[in-house]
Amino acid sequence: MNEVFHIALAVSGGISGSYLISKTLTHYDSLEKLVSNDGVVAMGLGGLVSVWLCIRTIGELAGKP
């Protein structure tokens, strides 16, 4: 049951990270007016880290006996 919970958290984090990346790329011009270019890059990197953590967590749990 504990592994199922961790996988669910990882998948939801990966989905939200993917959504953040897609919205950052889609609305780049609008976001750049609200925050600086550094803010837009930080948003994109935050989404990328979420996806990476999702993949890493699922990989670790899949390797458990």
Buried (B, 14 or more C-beta within 10 A) or exposed (E): EEEEEBBEEBEEBBEBBBEBBEBBEEEEEEBEEEEEEEEBEEBBEBBBEBBEBBEEBBEEBEEEE
